[in-house]
Amino acid sequence: MKSIYKKGALLAAAALMAFAITGCGGSGSNSKTAKDTLTVGVTNFADSLEPTDNYFGWQVMRYGIGECLVHFDDKMNAEPWIAESWKVSDDKMSWTFKIKDIKFSNGTPVTGEAVKKSIERTFAKAPRAKAMFELDHITADGQNVTIYTKKPVATLPGMLGDPLFIIVDTDSDGKVDFAKQGPVSTGPYMVKSFSKAKTELDANPHYYDKVPFAHAQINTIDDPNTRAMALQKGEIDVAVNIAPGDMQLFQDKNKFTVSTISSIRDVLARLNVSNGKPLADKNVRKALIQSLDRDTYCKVLLKDTFTPGGPLLPPSVDYGFDKLKAEYPDNYNVENAKKLLADAGWKDTDGDGYVDKDGKNLELDFVYYSGRAELPLFAEATQSDAKKVGIKVNLKNVDYNVLDGIGTRGEYDMLISNVLAEQAGDPEVFINMYWKTNVNGSNPQNGSGYSNPAYDALSDQLSQEFDPAKRKEIIEQMEKIIQDDAATLVFGYPQTNMISSKKVKNADIKPCDYYWVTKSIVPAE
């Protein structure tokens, strides 16, 4: 992958040494902390901290509560975290991980058996785990755990870096309500109290490294403008994902530190192509895509903080972005969009401004959420531009908490989200998630009805291919199929940011969106 990221320095403040002695790991002098609480403003979709529910594991990891066997570096390479090393068997049917000699936040040792039980719990509770890879069985021996799969899985270490696979103390499950009190895990912080509005954290007294703050508080501030104002007023120390229009408020380098990267994310709309849906017709999908002026959305409305959409994978990763082109012109072209609709039998017969067929207007339900500033903007722009070619778009603003269910049940025509394109240090999970055929619930995230045998065959081939060059070639072929089928609508690829006051250091946004509150964020000296 092309490296475009700078790795944040991992520093510890000398003023925290006394606190480290008192039970938060490490050792040091008798100096005293000037500030013992880190306060962060975020957008939050989780009303539970059960990591196997929905995508709630993301929040557990983002808040510094949970960790996985592997961590991703700034180039999205898998590196040791709870596991200190791993190796694949000669027959490629199993992976053995050696677990570090560490403890859960309740003081219980993290053994191979504990890791085994945690992964088995994930598979028992989360259908998404089964969609990622087919587990055969797991064995444990001391600090080693071996995961056997039903077929070779080339990227299994990376998949186990997904927050779905946060390692938890399963013996505490039931004694502790993971959903309301947070799982017992290995991160630098543990839950004191949790609600969707606010999460209070204490330092993990059994953490294997220094914990820089005695406490942390995560405030849910879903409106990005309000989040920006909170940081300006000093109500929070760190804000994640400030809106493009508010970035100019933080240019004073004496007051704020701005960390920005070109992300490995897409903002895309899933298109429901199920039988009976308007977008089942490829010409209608092509017309919709051609009706939208994505260049203007990204360059003007979003102040050039987005690269306009095209292929499935963003330009920040090396998967053929510059060479991949759809078999049809997918650029903004109103007249051609109108022709495509007419060819598909859609014409405005009653003069109301919308095309119709068999007595019904062409209407699309566009589901979005407003936690990210760009999503309402893209939705409203789509509604306006689509109207110019006679497509009526009905906007439906929902809470992120219900978005996953809407997606899996296919209760939409268009569903927009800001999604990580390399969830496991490799695009495989992402490119399967919404577009590989959902056979008897085998791929539940694909609620769109999309199915392409050639795409599925390439996916099966990719899952067992260990050679990086061959994997790249297969992935690019899969991208081309999605483009040619007009199977999804990529609006653009965002920059992403984390902005902090000068009260703290090392609040750096990472290409992997799992890491917000980390041990690296420390008080300023």
N, C-alpha and C positions, 0 to 999 in steps of 0.2 A: 504494500500500500504506500502511496505517497505520504511522506511525513510532512505535516503542516502545523504540527502542534509543538508547543514548548512545555516541557515537564516542569511543574511547580516544584520549588525547592521544599524539602522536608526539614523544617526548622523547629526547634523547641526553645522557648524563652527561658532564660536563666531565672527569671523572677518566679517561675512556677515550681522550682525545685522543692520548696517546703511543702507545697500541696501534694507533690508526688510522694513524699515520705508518708503522708497521713493516710494513704490507702488507695491511691490511684495509679500505682505502678511507678517504677523507677526510683531514683534516689537523687539527693541534691543538698543544697545549702539551706539556711534558715530564712531566706528571703520570703517575702509575702506577696501574693498576687494583688495587683491593683484592680483587677476586674475578674470576677469568678463566674460570670454567666455570659454565654454566647447567645445572641438573639438573632434569628434568621426569619425572613419573610419569604414565603413560597406560595405557589399555587398547589392545591392538594385535592386529590380525587378520592382519597381513601377514608371510609368511615369505619375501617377495621384495620388492625395490624396483623391479622392472620396471613402469613406470607403465601399460603397456597390458595387463597381466595383471589379471584379476579387478577389484577396486576398489583395487588397491595404490597407484595414483597418489595417493589420498587421504593415505596415510602419507608419501609423498614430499613432498607439499605441506605437510602438518601439521608435518613436521620441519624446514621451512625450507630444503629442498634444491631444490625445483623451483618454477617460476612459469609462468603462462599469459599469453596475449596480454592478457587482461582480468582485472581484480580486481573483487570486489564490495564496495560500501560498506555502511554499517550499515543501509541501507534496501534492500539487495540490488539496487541499481542497478549496471550495469556501468560501470567506470571504467578509465582507462589503467593498464597494468602494463608488459609487454614492448612492447606497441603503444602509441604515444603518441596515436594517433587512428585513426578508421575512418569509412568512408562506404559507403552502399549505392548501387548503380547505379540509373539511372532505371527500368530494366525489372525491378528487384528480383531479378535472377538472379545477382548477384555482389556481393561485399563486398571493399573494398580497405583493408588495414591498413598504416599507416606504422610501421615498427619503430624503436624507440629505438636510439641508437648506444651499445650496451653489449656486454659480452663474456660468454662462457661461463666457468665456473670454471677451465677449462684455458687461458684467455687467447684463445681463438678468437673472432673477431667474430660477433655475432648479426646476420646479414644476412637480407634477404628470402628468398634461396635456402635458407639454413639453416632458416628457419621453414617454408618449403615442404616441404623434405625431412622435417622432424619431423612435420608433420601427415599427409603421405603415409604415413610409417611407422606412425602410429597407425591409419590406415584399413586398412593392410595386415595389421596384427597383431591388431586388436581388433574383433570383430563388433559390440560395443556402439556403436562409432562410427557404423557404417552404420545402426543403429537410431535414432540421434539425428537425422541428416540425410543426404540423398543427395548425395554429392560427385560433381561432374562432372570438374573438373580444377582445377589451381592453377598460376598463373604468378607469376614473381618478376622484379622490376626494381629493382636497387639495394636500398634499404631498404623498398621496397614489396612486398607480397605480395597477390595477388588470388585469392579463393576463389570458384569458380563452382559453383553448385548446379544440380541437375536440375529443381528447382522453387523458387519463392520460399520463403525461410526467414526469418520475421519476427524470430526471437530468436537468430540465429546468433552474434552477439558473446557473448551470455550462455552459449551452449552451449560456446564455446571457452574459457570460464572454468572449465569442469569439469576436474578434475585429470587426467582421461583425456588431455587435450590439453596437458599440460605440455610446454614446448618443450625439446628435448634436442639435443645435438650428435650427429647421426647418424653423422658420420665417426668418432666414438669408439666407436660400437657394435661390439663384437667385440674391440676393443683393450682396452676396459673391460667387465667383466661387469656390466651394469646391474642384474641381479637380485641379485648378491651384493655388489657394490661401490657400487651406486647410480648413477643416470644422471648424465652430465655436463650440468649445467643452469645456471641463472642465480640461484638463491636465495642468501641471505646465508651459508648453511652448506653444506659438502660432506662426504661420508661419509669417515670414517677407518676405521671397521670397523662391520660390521652383523651382527646375529643377531636372531632374533625376540625374544630376551630383553633385548637391549641394543644401542643404536645410539650410536656415538661420532662426533661431528662436529667439524670444524675450520672456522674462519672462511674464507669464500671470498675469496682475495686479490685477485680481480678484480671484486668486487662494486661496483656503481655508487653505493653509498651507504655510510654507516658501518655496521660490524658490531659490535654492542655487546659480544660475548664472544669470546674467543680460541677457546673450545671449548664444546660443548654435549653433554650426555649424556641420552639418552632411555631411561628404564627402563620395561620392560613390567611393569606390576603389575595384572594383570587383575582380581583380587579388589578390589572398591571399598573394603572395610573395611581391607584391608592398605594400599591406596593412601593412605587417610586417616591411618593410623598412621605411614606413612613421612613424610608431611608434618609431622605433629605432632612426630616425633622429629628433624626437621631433616635427614633423609636425602635429601630432594628439596626443591627451591625452589618448584616449581609442581606442582599436581595438577589433572588435568582430569576433571570429572564425579565429584564426591564424592556418595555415596549420601545420600538424604534423611535417613536415620536418623543420619548422622554430621555433619550440618551444624552442630549445636549445639556441636561441638567447636572450631569456628573463629570464635566470636563475639568473641574478644578482639581488638579493632581495633589494639592495640599490637603484636600478634604476627602477625596475618594480614590479608590483603586478600581480600574475597569479591566476586567478579564474577558476577552472576546475571542471566539474561534469560529471558523467555518465548520459547521457541525457535520456529523454523519447522519443527519436526519432528513426525512422527506416530510413535506406537508402535502398530503394526497387525499383524494376522495375515492373511497371504494364505490364501485358502481354495481348496482344490483342487476344482474343479467338473467335472473330466473325467468322461466317461462311465464308469460302473461304480463311481465313488467315492460314499460316502455323502452328501457335500455337493453332489453334482450335483443333488439335490432341493432346490429353493428353500425348501420348508417346513422342511426339516431345518436349513438355514442360518438361517432366521428363528428357529427354536426355539433353536438354539445361542446366537444373539445375545441373545435375550430371557432366557435362563437365567443370564446373567452380570451381576452387580451392579457395574457399572463405576464408579458413583458412589462406592461404599464403597472399592473398590480405590484410587481416586485421592485421595479426600479423607481417608481414615482410614489405610489401609495405607501410602500414600505421603505422608502428612502434608501433604496439600493442595499438593504440588509438581507435580501434574498437573491439567489440566482434563479432565473425563470425556469420552470419545470420542463422536463423532457423525458429521458430514460428513467427507469425504476430506481437506479442507484445514483447517489449524488456525485458531483465532480470531485469531492474531497477524497474519494476512494478510487482505486485504479481498476475500474471495470468498464472500460470502453465508452465513457461518457461522450467524448468528442466525435466518435465514429458511429454511434448508434442512431439510426434514423428510422422512423416508421415507414411502412410501405406506402402510406398515404401522407400528404402534407398535413402535419398536425399543428401548423402555426395559425395565428389569428387570421380568419378569412370569412367575413360575414356572408358575402355573396355565395361562396362555395357551401357554407353551412346551410343556407336556405335551399340550395339546389339538392343537397343530400336529403334534407327533410322531404322535399317534394318527390324525389325519387322513391322515398320510402312510403309515399302515400299520405303525407301530412301536409294539409293545405288549410289556410284560413278561409273557410267557406261562409262564416257568419259575420266577418268583419270586426271581430272583437279584439284583434291584435294578436291572437294566439292560434297556432295551427291546430287542426283537429282531424280526426278520422273516426268514422263510424259513430258520429255524434258526440265524441268526447275530445276535449282539449288535451294537448300534450302537456301533462303536469308531472313535475318531479318533486318529491319530498326530500329536502336537503337538511339532514340532521347535523348539528354542530354544537360545540360547547364554547363558552366564552372565557375559559381560564387562561388561554393564550391569546394575546392581543390580535394576532394575525388572522385567527380563524373566523370571527365575525366579519372581518374586512373581506376576506376571500368569499365568504358566503353571500354577503350583500352585493359584492361586485359581480358574482356569478348570476344572481337574480336579475341585476340590471342588464348585463350583457346578453344573457340568454333571451330576455324579452325581445331584444332587437331582431332575433331570428324566429320569434313566435313560440318559444318554449316558456311555459309558466313554471317558475320555481317557488315552492312554498318552503319558507324557512322555519325550522323547528329547533329552538335553543333548548338543550337538555343539560342536566347535571352530568359531569363526567362519570359519576358513580354508576349511572345506568347505561353508559355508552357501550360497554362491552356486551351486555345482554342484547341491546338493540342490534349490534353488529352480528352476533352469533345467530340470532333469530331471523336476520334478514329483514328487519322492519324499517326499511329505508329504500330510497332510490339512489341517493348519494349520501355518504357519511364521511365527514372530513375529520382527520386527526393529524397530529404532529407525531411522527413515529420514528423510532430509532432503526436505522437500516442495517446496523451490524450489532445485533443484540448479543451475539456470542463470539465476538471477534471475527466474524465471518458472516456474509449475507445469507447463508443457507436458511436459517430459521425464518428470517424476514421474508424471503422470496417464496417460501412455502406457505407461510401463515395465511395469507388472504387469497391465494390463487391455486394452490394444489387442491385437487378434487377432494371434497369431503365425503369419503365413502363410509357410510354407517358410523358417522361421528368420529372418524379417524383424524380429521383436521377441523375441529370445531370453530376455529376463527374464521373460516371461509363460509360465511352465511350468504354470500352473494350469488351462489349458483354457478359461478364460473368453473368450467371444466375444459381442459384441452389435453388429449391423450399424449401429444408430443411433449407438452410441458411436463406432464407427470412422469414420462419416461426419462426425461433429462433430470428431473428431481431425484428419481430413484438411482440414476447413474451417479449423480453428484454425491449422494449420501455415503457411497462406498469408495469414492475417489480420494486418494491421499496426496496425489501429486498437485502442488499449487498451480502450476501452469495449466494443467488439464482442468482443474476446478475453475480457473478463471475463464477458460474457453466455454465451459458448460454454462456458467452463470451468465455470460454475455449472450449466449443463444437463448436462454430463458428470458432475459430482458427484451430481446428482439420480438419474441412471441407475444409478450404482453403489449408491447408497442403496436405491433401489427394488428392485434385483436382489439385495440382501443379498450383494453380491459380495466384500465384505471386512469385516473386523472391526477397527474402530479402537478400541483400548483407551483411549487418551488422548493428550494433547499435553503434553509435558514442559517444565518449566523446565530450563535447563542451566547449568552453572557451571564456573568456573575459580577455584581458590583458591591464593594464593601467600603465601609468607613475606615478611617485611619486608626481606629481603635483595635483593629485586628490585622493580621498578615496571612498571606498564603491562601486567601479565598479565591482559588483559581478554578474556572470552569474546565471540565474535562471533556474529551470527545465522547467518552462513555457517560451517559446521563444517569448512571446509578450512584454517582459519588458527589454528594453535596456537603453534608456535615462530615468531616473527616478529622483524624488526629493531626492533620497537617495545619489546620486553621488554628492559629495561636494568638494570644493577646500581643498587641504591639508593645515594644519595649518602652 
